[in-house]
Amino acid sequence: MVFLATAQNYCSEGQGENFDCRRRYACCHDDDVLLARAGIETEAATTGRKALQMAADGHFDLITLDVDLPDVSGYEVCRLLRENPFFQTPIVFVSGRPLEQDIRRGFELGAVDYIAKPFETFEFAPRLLFHVRREKMAAQPR
């Protein structure tokens, strides 16, 4: 699944200090319930091709991908996005493939993180939001 998300509730509860609540996220996995619990609203699309179209049509502050998508692999989506040198949006894999070779491949293709399932639910949203804040800080002039 692919999800567009905003972090409105996360920020309104005081958990999102120094976090821009108007940011958008494209998530390509099935953990929308965890995102919703963190106050991150999601809107679904179902395929890797749709994720590519969404990334081309709009600006997102984070993309999460599952490796196993119904049409093309998450690896292929990541590779295609990273072919564009101007596409700097952080990509995080969230997958039930916990083997070292899978994790290495995600990082080799340009992901900033790989969250293997099962994972501790309390760390899911904070890990994703960390990458958004890190990218935002990197983009600021020094």
Summary of the structure (lengths in Angstrom):
residues: 142
radius of gyration: 14.1
end to end distance: 37.6
largest distance: 42.5
contacts: 451
relative contact order: 0.17
helix: 41%
strand: 19%
